[in-house]
Amino acid sequence: MRTLDGIRVLEVGQYIAAPYCAMMLADLGAEVIKVERPAGGDPRRHYDPLRESESGAMSGGFLSYNRNKKSVTLDLSDPADRSCYRALAATADVIVENLRPGAVERMGLGYDVLKADNGRLIYCAISGYGRLSTHSGPYAERPAFDTAIQAIGGMMAITGEPQGPPLPTVTGFADIFTAVLATVGVLAALQGRERSGVGAFVDQSMYDSVASLLERELMLWDFTREPRRRGVDRYSPLGALRAKDGHVALILPTYEMWRWLCVAIDRPDLLEDPRLQTTVQRAENFASTIRPEAERWTSTRTRREIVEHFAAQGLPAGECQTIDEVYACTHLDARRMFLDIDDPHAGRRRMIRTPILTDVYEEPRADSAPQLGADNHLLDDLPRARAG
């Protein structure tokens, strides 16, 4: 048994945000039916890396966001298929959608129409800048993509070297974080429906999501009116220290942690250094003073030795792992954080799962992503449905 067994979700999504949200719901047990265009489907089906066989193909980028789903094809520009989609929506508990603003409304398939057919429907609209008419800002009609949102959301302003240009963080970051919050919104609406008996419209904006993640930066601006330089935190000394086999990273937001570091590297005399008496001083002098002094000790030891020694002193630190090291991490294996997926076209693949673990419910299925239209039989009994 899984937490969302018996919940039907329709996903009218493409690229990352809506597909990842729907995949999280699928991993929690929901039946997720992905509604795609007959001609090509979700554009990510054709992204590299692509693995092909005689019978079909699978994109790594598509598999990452579409595990454990079903796929049906409908041309929503066609009146017959719109009728079919509307009938399918009447059977759904949740719809997750991230088409351009106004697209579903122009087709006569907006929330107000579908809610009239299904008063218990939870409709999650993911967009760049928000969809609720009661909360509409000047950017509401803009199209959005991950990098554009990282930029306008302020994330790029605090990423990168102080003298360099703004840099994006992990590709897809704004999409994934928005999808996680959208999943929380859907789950909250499902819980609310248990009490009220009615559905809800979940309006998840990518811009809102990224701006909310910068709560500390916004608080600092509100309190100080001082712009923070990219790559430098004036209020918490932090950074990476060189080890024999790479780097370890740590942050020293309190005097106690600073004292623990000094003890750990056998340099209690640094506690008396007049340049390092306050947190702000330590932050400003991390690169020029703390790092070189600490590296006299860390550079002769491995990452593991450093992190375990720091932990014994009560000081949190982490190895700067490379992607191949994360992929092969024994701790993540022990947490069962990877799924081994057998795909008929891409072969056996190891994919990171959604990180929700419980002690009672089953873990996510390890089903691959569906081929386009593989489940069109689900449309057979719906008005003017096509068999595929």
DODRENZA-202386 format. One record per residue (C-alpha): residue number from 0; residue in one letter; x, y, z. Coordinates in nm, 3 decimals, decimal comma, padded with zeros to 5 digits. Example, Ala and Ser with C-alpha at 12.3 -4.5 7.8 and 13.67 -1.06 7.14 Angstrom:
! residues 2
+-------+-------+---------+---------+---------+
: dokol : nuvex :      c1 :      c2 :      c3 :
+-------+-------+---------+---------+---------+
:     0 :     A :  01,230 : -00,450 :  00,780 :
:     1 :     S :  01,367 : -00,106 :  00,714 :
+-------+-------+---------+---------+---------+
END
This chain:
! residues 388
+-------+-------+---------+---------+---------+
: dokol : nuvex :      c1 :      c2 :      c3 :
+-------+-------+---------+---------+---------+
:     0 :     M :  00,000 :  00,000 :  00,000 :
:     1 :     R :  00,112 :  00,355 : -00,079 :
:     2 :     T : -00,018 :  00,683 :  00,060 :
:     3 :     L : -00,194 :  00,796 : -00,260 :
:     4 :     D : -00,337 :  00,463 : -00,372 :
:     5 :     G : -00,677 :  00,526 : -00,536 :
:     6 :     I : -00,596 :  00,885 : -00,637 :
:     7 :     R : -00,614 :  00,959 : -01,010 :
:     8 :     V : -00,397 :  01,240 : -01,146 :
:     9 :     L : -00,402 :  01,383 : -01,497 :
:    10 :     E : -00,084 :  01,557 : -01,603 :
:    11 :     V : -00,104 :  01,802 : -01,891 :
:    12 :     G :  00,258 :  01,892 : -01,865 :
:    13 :     Q :  00,583 :  01,922 : -02,049 :
:    14 :     Y :  00,952 :  01,976 : -01,980 :
:    15 :     I :  01,016 :  01,960 : -01,600 :
:    16 :     A :  00,795 :  02,137 : -01,344 :
:    17 :     A :  00,455 :  01,971 : -01,398 :
:    18 :     P :  00,606 :  01,632 : -01,492 :
:    19 :     Y :  00,821 :  01,625 : -01,178 :
:    20 :     C :  00,526 :  01,720 : -00,957 :
:    21 :     A :  00,315 :  01,447 : -01,114 :
:    22 :     M :  00,600 :  01,197 : -01,080 :
:    23 :     M :  00,624 :  01,269 : -00,708 :
:    24 :     L :  00,253 :  01,192 : -00,681 :
:    25 :     A :  00,307 :  00,874 : -00,884 :
:    26 :     D :  00,591 :  00,767 : -00,655 :
:    27 :     L :  00,348 :  00,812 : -00,365 :
:    28 :     G :  00,106 :  00,570 : -00,530 :
:    29 :     A : -00,126 :  00,785 : -00,742 :
:    30 :     E : -00,235 :  00,667 : -01,085 :
:    31 :     V : -00,084 :  00,935 : -01,309 :
:    32 :     I : -00,209 :  00,963 : -01,665 :
:    33 :     K :  00,008 :  01,187 : -01,878 :
:    34 :     V : -00,191 :  01,359 : -02,155 :
:    35 :     E :  00,031 :  01,430 : -02,455 :
:    36 :     R :  00,003 :  01,557 : -02,809 :
:    37 :     P : -00,020 :  01,273 : -03,064 :
:    38 :     A :  00,256 :  01,429 : -03,274 :
:    39 :     G :  00,573 :  01,401 : -03,066 :
:    40 :     G :  00,433 :  01,426 : -02,714 :
:    41 :     D :  00,629 :  01,600 : -02,441 :
:    42 :     P :  00,931 :  01,774 : -02,602 :
:    43 :     R :  01,162 :  01,611 : -02,348 :
:    44 :     R :  01,096 :  01,274 : -02,514 :
:    45 :     H :  01,346 :  01,383 : -02,778 :
:    46 :     Y :  01,620 :  01,531 : -02,555 :
:    47 :     D :  01,968 :  01,383 : -02,540 :
:    48 :     P :  02,093 :  01,155 : -02,402 :
:    49 :     L :  01,867 :  00,932 : -02,613 :
:    50 :     R :  01,880 :  00,552 : -02,630 :
:    51 :     E :  01,710 :  00,381 : -02,921 :
:    52 :     S :  01,611 :  00,025 : -03,006 :
:    53 :     E :  01,428 : -00,126 : -03,299 :
:    54 :     S :  01,095 : -00,084 : -03,121 :
:    55 :     G :  01,133 :  00,267 : -02,981 :
:    56 :     A :  01,344 :  00,514 : -02,788 :
:    57 :     M :  01,385 :  00,653 : -02,437 :
:    58 :     S :  01,539 :  00,986 : -02,341 :
:    59 :     G :  01,725 :  01,015 : -02,013 :
:    60 :     G :  01,572 :  01,359 : -01,967 :
:    61 :     F :  01,223 :  01,218 : -02,012 :
:    62 :     L :  01,279 :  00,916 : -01,787 :
:    63 :     S :  01,403 :  01,145 : -01,507 :
:    64 :     Y :  01,065 :  01,319 : -01,477 :
:    65 :     N :  00,812 :  01,063 : -01,598 :
:    66 :     R :  00,861 :  00,734 : -01,415 :
:    67 :     N :  00,560 :  00,536 : -01,300 :
:    68 :     K :  00,310 :  00,709 : -01,532 :
:    69 :     K :  00,070 :  00,613 : -01,808 :
:    70 :     S :  00,049 :  00,800 : -02,139 :
:    71 :     V : -00,253 :  00,884 : -02,352 :
:    72 :     T : -00,257 :  01,103 : -02,661 :
:    73 :     L : -00,515 :  01,372 : -02,723 :
:    74 :     D : -00,510 :  01,665 : -02,963 :
:    75 :     L : -00,670 :  01,935 : -02,750 :
:    76 :     S : -00,711 :  02,159 : -03,055 :
:    77 :     D : -00,961 :  01,904 : -03,188 :
:    78 :     P : -01,321 :  01,934 : -03,056 :
:    79 :     A : -01,364 :  01,557 : -03,031 :
:    80 :     D : -01,048 :  01,516 : -02,827 :
:    81 :     R : -01,139 :  01,811 : -02,607 :
:    82 :     S : -01,467 :  01,637 : -02,529 :
:    83 :     C : -01,274 :  01,320 : -02,446 :
:    84 :     Y : -01,032 :  01,510 : -02,221 :
:    85 :     R : -01,318 :  01,679 : -02,039 :
:    86 :     A : -01,477 :  01,341 : -01,971 :
:    87 :     L : -01,145 :  01,206 : -01,848 :
:    88 :     A : -01,102 :  01,510 : -01,621 :
:    89 :     A : -01,439 :  01,432 : -01,464 :
:    90 :     T : -01,288 :  01,106 : -01,334 :
:    91 :     A : -00,977 :  01,270 : -01,188 :
:    92 :     D : -00,891 :  01,376 : -00,835 :
:    93 :     V : -00,607 :  01,604 : -00,946 :
:    94 :     I : -00,492 :  01,780 : -01,261 :
:    95 :     V : -00,135 :  01,911 : -01,286 :
:    96 :     E : -00,078 :  02,146 : -01,579 :
:    97 :     N :  00,198 :  02,384 : -01,694 :
:    98 :     L :  00,094 :  02,502 : -02,039 :
:    99 :     R :  00,141 :  02,866 : -02,133 :
:   100 :     P : -00,086 :  03,115 : -01,951 :
:   101 :     G : -00,429 :  03,124 : -02,113 :
:   102 :     A : -00,380 :  02,809 : -02,325 :
:   103 :     V : -00,635 :  02,586 : -02,152 :
:   104 :     E : -00,883 :  02,870 : -02,116 :
:   105 :     R : -00,872 :  02,940 : -02,491 :
:   106 :     M : -00,954 :  02,575 : -02,553 :
:   107 :     G : -01,249 :  02,584 : -02,315 :
:   108 :     L : -01,074 :  02,352 : -02,070 :
:   109 :     G : -00,988 :  02,588 : -01,785 :
:   110 :     Y : -01,045 :  02,522 : -01,418 :
:   111 :     D : -01,389 :  02,686 : -01,406 :
:   112 :     V : -01,518 :  02,458 : -01,682 :
:   113 :     L : -01,369 :  02,140 : -01,534 :
:   114 :     K : -01,481 :  02,231 : -01,181 :
:   115 :     A : -01,839 :  02,254 : -01,304 :
:   116 :     D : -01,809 :  01,889 : -01,413 :
:   117 :     N : -01,619 :  01,774 : -01,105 :
:   118 :     G : -01,661 :  01,977 : -00,788 :
:   119 :     R : -01,400 :  01,769 : -00,602 :
:   120 :     L : -01,129 :  01,839 : -00,859 :
:   121 :     I : -00,796 :  01,976 : -00,736 :
:   122 :     Y : -00,638 :  02,172 : -01,020 :
:   123 :     C : -00,269 :  02,256 : -00,986 :
:   124 :     A : -00,155 :  02,519 : -01,236 :
:   125 :     I :  00,221 :  02,566 : -01,250 :
:   126 :     S :  00,337 :  02,879 : -01,429 :
:   127 :     G :  00,618 :  03,127 : -01,436 :
:   128 :     Y :  00,441 :  03,414 : -01,264 :
:   129 :     G :  00,106 :  03,293 : -01,130 :
:   130 :     R : -00,243 :  03,227 : -01,263 :
:   131 :     L : -00,496 :  03,335 : -00,998 :
:   132 :     S : -00,682 :  03,642 : -01,125 :
:   133 :     T : -00,708 :  03,772 : -00,767 :
:   134 :     H : -00,327 :  03,770 : -00,739 :
:   135 :     S : -00,224 :  03,881 : -01,087 :
:   136 :     G :  00,095 :  04,083 : -01,134 :
:   137 :     P :  00,240 :  04,263 : -01,436 :
:   138 :     Y :  00,442 :  03,959 : -01,549 :
:   139 :     A :  00,148 :  03,716 : -01,551 :
:   140 :     E :  00,144 :  03,661 : -01,929 :
:   141 :     R :  00,517 :  03,602 : -01,969 :
:   142 :     P :  00,639 :  03,260 : -02,077 :
:   143 :     A :  00,895 :  03,114 : -01,839 :
:   144 :     F :  01,186 :  02,874 : -01,836 :
:   145 :     D :  01,417 :  02,770 : -01,555 :
:   146 :     T :  01,710 :  03,003 : -01,621 :
:   147 :     A :  01,484 :  03,306 : -01,668 :
:   148 :     I :  01,325 :  03,238 : -01,329 :
:   149 :     Q :  01,659 :  03,186 : -01,156 :
:   150 :     A :  01,754 :  03,528 : -01,293 :
:   151 :     I :  01,443 :  03,729 : -01,205 :
:   152 :     G :  01,409 :  03,548 : -00,873 :
:   153 :     G :  01,745 :  03,681 : -00,754 :
:   154 :     M :  01,917 :  03,343 : -00,740 :
:   155 :     M :  02,177 :  03,433 : -01,003 :
:   156 :     A :  02,265 :  03,757 : -00,826 :
:   157 :     I :  02,413 :  03,563 : -00,533 :
:   158 :     T :  02,577 :  03,283 : -00,734 :
:   159 :     G :  02,927 :  03,299 : -00,877 :
:   160 :     E :  03,247 :  03,487 : -00,803 :
:   161 :     P :  03,215 :  03,844 : -00,672 :
:   162 :     Q :  03,377 :  04,000 : -00,981 :
:   163 :     G :  03,218 :  03,769 : -01,238 :
:   164 :     P :  02,882 :  03,770 : -01,416 :
:   165 :     P :  02,567 :  03,627 : -01,252 :
:   166 :     L :  02,555 :  03,249 : -01,284 :
:   167 :     P :  02,265 :  03,002 : -01,272 :
:   168 :     T :  02,272 :  02,724 : -01,016 :
:   169 :     V :  02,188 :  02,361 : -01,101 :
:   170 :     T :  02,003 :  02,334 : -01,431 :
:   171 :     G :  01,633 :  02,279 : -01,361 :
:   172 :     F :  01,659 :  02,406 : -01,004 :
:   173 :     A :  01,367 :  02,650 : -01,029 :
:   174 :     D :  01,154 :  02,385 : -01,198 :
:   175 :     I :  01,227 :  02,115 : -00,940 :
:   176 :     F :  01,180 :  02,338 : -00,636 :
:   177 :     T :  00,853 :  02,470 : -00,780 :
:   178 :     A :  00,739 :  02,114 : -00,846 :
:   179 :     V :  00,810 :  02,013 : -00,486 :
:   180 :     L :  00,607 :  02,307 : -00,353 :
:   181 :     A :  00,329 :  02,226 : -00,601 :
:   182 :     T :  00,324 :  01,870 : -00,464 :
:   183 :     V :  00,289 :  02,010 : -00,111 :
:   184 :     G :  00,001 :  02,227 : -00,235 :
:   185 :     V : -00,174 :  01,930 : -00,394 :
:   186 :     L : -00,133 :  01,716 : -00,083 :
:   187 :     A : -00,265 :  01,999 :  00,136 :
:   188 :     A : -00,564 :  02,042 : -00,095 :
:   189 :     L : -00,635 :  01,669 : -00,085 :
:   190 :     Q : -00,632 :  01,683 :  00,295 :
:   191 :     G : -00,859 :  01,988 :  00,291 :
:   192 :     R : -01,099 :  01,810 :  00,057 :
:   193 :     E : -01,137 :  01,532 :  00,313 :
:   194 :     R : -01,295 :  01,788 :  00,546 :
:   195 :     S : -01,474 :  02,020 :  00,304 :
:   196 :     G : -01,573 :  01,782 :  00,025 :
:   197 :     V : -01,471 :  02,035 : -00,241 :
:   198 :     G : -01,170 :  02,077 : -00,461 :
:   199 :     A : -00,935 :  02,374 : -00,500 :
:   200 :     F : -00,716 :  02,563 : -00,743 :
:   201 :     V : -00,346 :  02,542 : -00,653 :
:   202 :     D : -00,161 :  02,835 : -00,811 :
:   203 :     Q :  00,212 :  02,755 : -00,806 :
:   204 :     S :  00,435 :  03,025 : -00,951 :
:   205 :     M :  00,801 :  02,956 : -01,029 :
:   206 :     Y :  00,893 :  03,316 : -00,948 :
:   207 :     D :  00,715 :  03,293 : -00,611 :
:   208 :     S :  00,894 :  02,968 : -00,537 :
:   209 :     V :  01,246 :  03,096 : -00,606 :
:   210 :     A :  01,182 :  03,428 : -00,431 :
:   211 :     S :  01,063 :  03,240 : -00,121 :
:   212 :     L :  01,388 :  03,043 : -00,115 :
:   213 :     L :  01,579 :  03,371 : -00,084 :
:   214 :     E :  01,413 :  03,452 :  00,247 :
:   215 :     R :  01,750 :  03,505 :  00,417 :
:   216 :     E :  01,878 :  03,738 :  00,147 :
:   217 :     L :  01,555 :  03,938 :  00,157 :
:   218 :     M :  01,569 :  03,955 :  00,537 :
:   219 :     L :  01,928 :  04,082 :  00,525 :
:   220 :     W :  01,833 :  04,349 :  00,274 :
:   221 :     D :  01,536 :  04,454 :  00,489 :
:   222 :     F :  01,756 :  04,484 :  00,798 :
:   223 :     T :  02,074 :  04,628 :  00,646 :
:   224 :     R :  02,001 :  04,772 :  00,300 :
:   225 :     E :  02,344 :  04,636 :  00,204 :
:   226 :     P :  02,369 :  04,443 : -00,124 :
:   227 :     R :  02,545 :  04,112 : -00,079 :
:   228 :     R :  02,830 :  04,040 : -00,313 :
:   229 :     R :  02,791 :  03,729 : -00,525 :
:   230 :     G :  02,959 :  03,427 : -00,371 :
:   231 :     V :  03,024 :  03,594 : -00,035 :
:   232 :     D :  02,809 :  03,582 :  00,278 :
:   233 :     R :  02,900 :  03,872 :  00,507 :
:   234 :     Y :  02,708 :  03,727 :  00,799 :
:   235 :     S :  02,832 :  03,368 :  00,809 :
:   236 :     P :  03,187 :  03,258 :  00,733 :
:   237 :     L :  03,163 :  02,970 :  00,490 :
:   238 :     G :  03,354 :  02,799 :  00,215 :
:   239 :     A :  03,558 :  02,499 :  00,104 :
:   240 :     L :  03,888 :  02,386 :  00,252 :
:   241 :     R :  04,149 :  02,195 :  00,053 :
:   242 :     A :  04,209 :  01,831 :  00,145 :
:   243 :     K :  04,454 :  01,573 :  00,007 :
:   244 :     D :  04,182 :  01,433 : -00,220 :
:   245 :     G :  03,955 :  01,729 : -00,288 :
:   246 :     H :  03,773 :  01,973 : -00,060 :
:   247 :     V :  03,544 :  01,983 :  00,242 :
:   248 :     A :  03,289 :  02,257 :  00,305 :
:   249 :     L :  03,162 :  02,411 :  00,625 :
:   250 :     I :  02,985 :  02,714 :  00,767 :
:   251 :     L :  03,061 :  02,887 :  01,098 :
:   252 :     P :  02,752 :  03,090 :  01,193 :
:   253 :     T :  02,818 :  03,090 :  01,568 :
:   254 :     Y :  03,110 :  03,156 :  01,800 :
:   255 :     E :  03,078 :  02,804 :  01,935 :
:   256 :     M :  03,131 :  02,653 :  01,591 :
:   257 :     W :  03,427 :  02,886 :  01,533 :
:   258 :     R :  03,578 :  02,765 :  01,860 :
:   259 :     W :  03,522 :  02,403 :  01,760 :
:   260 :     L :  03,711 :  02,462 :  01,434 :
:   261 :     C :  04,003 :  02,623 :  01,612 :
:   262 :     V :  04,025 :  02,328 :  01,851 :
:   263 :     A :  03,988 :  02,076 :  01,567 :
:   264 :     I :  04,282 :  02,220 :  01,369 :
:   265 :     D :  04,497 :  02,271 :  01,682 :
:   266 :     R :  04,487 :  02,650 :  01,651 :
:   267 :     P :  04,318 :  02,785 :  01,965 :
:   268 :     D :  04,538 :  03,094 :  01,927 :
:   269 :     L :  04,313 :  03,208 :  01,640 :
:   270 :     L :  04,041 :  03,277 :  01,897 :
:   271 :     E :  04,250 :  03,577 :  02,008 :
:   272 :     D :  04,314 :  03,716 :  01,659 :
:   273 :     P :  04,174 :  04,074 :  01,657 :
:   274 :     R :  04,063 :  04,030 :  01,294 :
:   275 :     L :  03,837 :  03,739 :  01,387 :
:   276 :     Q :  03,644 :  03,852 :  01,694 :
:   277 :     T :  03,296 :  03,884 :  01,547 :
:   278 :     T :  03,097 :  03,673 :  01,303 :
:   279 :     V :  03,103 :  03,956 :  01,049 :
:   280 :     Q :  03,481 :  03,988 :  01,081 :
:   281 :     R :  03,524 :  03,614 :  01,036 :
:   282 :     A :  03,299 :  03,619 :  00,730 :
:   283 :     E :  03,495 :  03,905 :  00,573 :
:   284 :     N :  03,828 :  03,740 :  00,651 :
:   285 :     F :  03,741 :  03,379 :  00,574 :
:   286 :     A :  03,924 :  03,368 :  00,240 :
:   287 :     S :  04,223 :  03,577 :  00,348 :
:   288 :     T :  04,284 :  03,438 :  00,696 :
:   289 :     I :  04,069 :  03,145 :  00,811 :
:   290 :     R :  04,101 :  02,935 :  00,496 :
:   291 :     P :  04,482 :  02,946 :  00,465 :
:   292 :     E :  04,528 :  02,881 :  00,835 :
:   293 :     A :  04,282 :  02,592 :  00,835 :
:   294 :     E :  04,430 :  02,443 :  00,519 :
:   295 :     R :  04,767 :  02,403 :  00,690 :
:   296 :     W :  04,589 :  02,125 :  00,879 :
:   297 :     T :  04,330 :  02,001 :  00,627 :
:   298 :     S :  04,557 :  01,980 :  00,322 :
:   299 :     T :  04,753 :  01,690 :  00,473 :
:   300 :     R :  04,444 :  01,479 :  00,537 :
:   301 :     T :  04,170 :  01,315 :  00,331 :
:   302 :     R :  03,816 :  01,448 :  00,310 :
:   303 :     R :  03,687 :  01,156 :  00,515 :
:   304 :     E :  03,946 :  01,206 :  00,787 :
:   305 :     I :  03,867 :  01,577 :  00,809 :
:   306 :     V :  03,490 :  01,537 :  00,819 :
:   307 :     E :  03,501 :  01,262 :  01,080 :
:   308 :     H :  03,748 :  01,455 :  01,295 :
:   309 :     F :  03,533 :  01,770 :  01,272 :
:   310 :     A :  03,221 :  01,568 :  01,356 :
:   311 :     A :  03,391 :  01,434 :  01,669 :
:   312 :     Q :  03,437 :  01,798 :  01,776 :
:   313 :     G :  03,068 :  01,871 :  01,707 :
:   314 :     L :  03,142 :  02,063 :  01,388 :
:   315 :     P :  02,925 :  01,984 :  01,082 :
:   316 :     A :  03,120 :  01,960 :  00,756 :
:   317 :     G :  03,074 :  01,774 :  00,432 :
:   318 :     E :  03,293 :  01,621 :  00,164 :
:   319 :     C :  03,262 :  01,805 : -00,170 :
:   320 :     Q :  03,158 :  01,499 : -00,367 :
:   321 :     T :  03,169 :  01,473 : -00,743 :
:   322 :     I :  02,863 :  01,350 : -00,934 :
:   323 :     D :  03,012 :  01,004 : -00,985 :
:   324 :     E :  03,072 :  00,981 : -00,610 :
:   325 :     V :  02,710 :  01,075 : -00,534 :
:   326 :     Y :  02,600 :  00,815 : -00,792 :
:   327 :     A :  02,799 :  00,544 : -00,611 :
:   328 :     C :  02,741 :  00,668 : -00,253 :
:   329 :     T :  02,704 :  00,384 : -00,002 :
:   330 :     H :  02,498 :  00,602 :  00,232 :
:   331 :     L :  02,241 :  00,675 : -00,041 :
:   332 :     D :  02,239 :  00,303 : -00,118 :
:   333 :     A :  02,165 :  00,227 :  00,246 :
:   334 :     R :  01,882 :  00,482 :  00,230 :
:   335 :     R :  01,755 :  00,303 : -00,085 :
:   336 :     M :  01,755 :  00,636 : -00,265 :
:   337 :     F :  01,813 :  00,485 : -00,609 :
:   338 :     L :  01,571 :  00,288 : -00,824 :
:   339 :     D :  01,696 :  00,027 : -01,069 :
:   340 :     I :  01,471 :  00,065 : -01,371 :
:   341 :     D :  01,452 : -00,175 : -01,664 :
:   342 :     D :  01,350 :  00,009 : -01,979 :
:   343 :     P :  01,293 : -00,190 : -02,300 :
:   344 :     H :  01,484 :  00,069 : -02,505 :
:   345 :     A :  01,737 :  00,231 : -02,269 :
:   346 :     G :  01,820 : -00,088 : -02,077 :
:   347 :     R :  01,883 : -00,102 : -01,702 :
:   348 :     R :  01,910 :  00,246 : -01,553 :
:   349 :     R :  01,986 :  00,373 : -01,202 :
:   350 :     M :  01,770 :  00,674 : -01,117 :
:   351 :     I :  01,750 :  00,886 : -00,803 :
:   352 :     R :  01,405 :  00,859 : -00,642 :
:   353 :     T :  01,190 :  01,124 : -00,482 :
:   354 :     P :  01,320 :  01,160 : -00,123 :
:   355 :     I :  01,011 :  01,077 :  00,081 :
:   356 :     L :  01,054 :  00,778 :  00,312 :
:   357 :     T :  00,802 :  00,637 :  00,561 :
:   358 :     D :  00,800 :  00,336 :  00,790 :
:   359 :     V :  00,453 :  00,207 :  00,700 :
:   360 :     Y :  00,393 :  00,255 :  00,328 :
:   361 :     E :  00,556 :  00,088 :  00,031 :
:   362 :     E :  00,841 :  00,253 : -00,150 :
:   363 :     P :  00,797 :  00,390 : -00,504 :
:   364 :     R :  00,754 :  00,151 : -00,791 :
:   365 :     A :  01,049 :  00,112 : -01,027 :
:   366 :     D :  00,848 :  00,133 : -01,349 :
:   367 :     S :  00,996 :  00,314 : -01,645 :
:   368 :     A :  00,840 :  00,612 : -01,823 :
:   369 :     P :  00,568 :  00,521 : -02,075 :
:   370 :     Q :  00,594 :  00,517 : -02,451 :
:   371 :     L :  00,381 :  00,781 : -02,619 :
:   372 :     G :  00,016 :  00,676 : -02,621 :
:   373 :     A :  00,089 :  00,339 : -02,458 :
:   374 :     D : -00,229 :  00,363 : -02,249 :
:   375 :     N : -00,478 :  00,496 : -02,503 :
:   376 :     H : -00,708 :  00,205 : -02,415 :
:   377 :     L : -00,804 :  00,413 : -02,110 :
:   378 :     L : -00,990 :  00,643 : -02,350 :
:   379 :     D : -01,198 :  00,369 : -02,510 :
:   380 :     D : -01,514 :  00,422 : -02,305 :
:   381 :     L : -01,502 :  00,801 : -02,299 :
:   382 :     P : -01,709 :  01,020 : -02,534 :
:   383 :     R : -01,558 :  01,020 : -02,883 :
:   384 :     A : -01,245 :  00,854 : -02,749 :
:   385 :     R : -00,987 :  00,720 : -02,991 :
:   386 :     A : -00,818 :  00,387 : -02,948 :
:   387 :     G : -00,480 :  00,529 : -03,045 :
+-------+-------+---------+---------+---------+
END
